[in-house]
Amino acid sequence: MASPEHPLLAAVRNSDTTAVAALLQEEYGTPHARGPHAAAALRLAADALDHRILDALLKLAGPDALDLDGVDADGRTPLLRAVDRGAYDIATALHFAGADPRVTDREGRDALALARHWHTIGTGAGIYRRTVRDGDGEICRELVIGGRTVRDGHTAILTHLEWCCGIATPFAELLDRAMTEPEVDHPVWGATVVAAAGRKGLALPPVWDAAAALRHHPDPLARYFGADVLRCVNLYDESGEDEESPFDTPLVDLFLPWAEQEKDPRVMRPLTAGLAGAMDPRAEGPLPALTRYPDAQVRSWAVGGLHWQVQQADPEALAAVLACTRDTDAQVREGACRALLRARTDDPAPCDALAACLSDSEEAVRVTAAVQLALRDDHRGDALLDALDGTVDRTSPYYWPLQDVWRHRQNQ
């Protein structure tokens, strides 16, 4: 009779993050946690392309227990297997956790070489692409090559690894890589934008000029790329708090007239995000109106940029945020709840709006509203937070907000 499967492996197969977290917290530091089960669980989650389980393992077990660079029976590490399958989210999670991209497979290819191999094949003729949904319901692409199915993430992985290895892929090539994918939420867009905007020193001004020149491009995808690169250049600027960012004023100079003329809602997303993150006071002007823009992602970026104005008791900004607590999009409502944290304490409207969100149809909005109420010393959300006590672990998105509440209460 076969031995029963270890509970951790069974929990991974069932995609049960709660059970995985409980088992790892119970066994961390024991022979089980240091032995083969955690490493086997990692390989199982990576092979299943289960990002939620993989994330739980990486957060709770630690790299030593997981044996990130351990070679399986096929001669590949989990990172190499993820690269081979084009699973961008899995590959980058493993890489950021410490997996070594220099380890080679039996053919002598490291992660970069393997990604380049599949990128070359995937951009060739005769490749069938199809759209599917992954285990989290996210839209992704698959390639069917000679009967073999892989994720359509090899170009994004290649771009990520080139950037991490210090390879300066030309701006025009990065733009071409992005524009082969019509959906701007595909990971290749994020990877190419980061690779362009992450240049340093003398290599950065030519990137700024090339991105700014795309403002007048007839293809909205090219304009999207240019706007996103520009806002990320400003976002990644490493000037200290006491230094004025060299890109802040030029970005606002570009984005204000651009946003007034832009008709494509996709392009408006990075334009709004750039204005929301700029320190130039002029950038605040269009944000209240943008909270009423038809595209939900634009509204979400706009409300996220109103924190300072709400804190300064700007009546137009506060009215816009209060209205966003009733938005049709849950992400916008959640962002509005966060923006109300620093509103004036002598005005009852912010707390009343947060209290109304305690009955929201989305749990994330309800919890965020309860957290903000608690941080404002309003106890109307305490019952909701108390009900979460003992059910939230480090894998939960509520873990750190609840820690903020706990610290706030301890300091009272």
Secondary structure, DSSP 8 states (H G I E B T S, - for coil): ------HHHHHHHTT-HHHHHHHHHHHTTSHHHHSHHHHHHHHHHHHTT-HHHHHHHHHHT-HHHHTTT---TTS--HHHHHHHTT-HHHHHHHHHHT--TT---TTS--HHHHHHHHHHHHTSSS-EEEEEE-TTS-EEEEEEETTEEEES-HHHHHHHHHHHTT----HHHHHHHHHT-S-TTSHHHHHHHHHHHT--GGGHHHHHHHHHHGGG-SSHHHHHHHHHHHHHHHHH----TTS--TTHHHHHHHHHHHHHH---HHHHHHHHHHHHH--SGGGGTTHHHHTT-SSHHHHHHHHHT-HHHHHTT-HHHHHHHHHHTT-SSHHHHHHHHHHTTTS-TT-HHHHHHHHHGGG-SSHHHHHHHHHHHHHTT-GGGHHHHHHHTTT--TTSTTHHHHHHHHHHHHT-
